[in-house]
Amino acid sequence: MLNASTRLQGVEQLIDQKQYFVIHAARQSGKTTYLHDLFKRLNAEGKYYVLYCSLEKAHNIAEPERGIPTIFDCIVLALQKTSSIPFTYDESYEQDKKTDL
């Protein structure tokens, strides 16, 4: 099997051109591994700041009132795990989230 970087050679050019792209492949074919390698490489180069965030927690949520805060929480968690940028979490968001729902 070819490694993902060989099969997905045009992705970095798409990123440079500010284009969207979709990686669609069979289970266990290296999609997540490729994305992790790509985000580490791009961050190391310093040209871009890449944030990797899994949205699996929101996968089965149909209601935007619940889904959007869940996605926000996933992004906040990803930012908190990333040590290369300073990020502080505004605690007032938790109160606003409870009030809005």
Secondary structure as UniProt FT lines:
FT   HELIX           4..7
FT   TURN            8..10
FT   HELIX           11..16
FT   TURN            17..18
FT   TURN            27..28
FT   HELIX           31..45
FT   HELIX           56..58
FT   TURN            59..60
FT   HELIX           64..81
FT   TURN            83..84
FT   HELIX           92..100
//
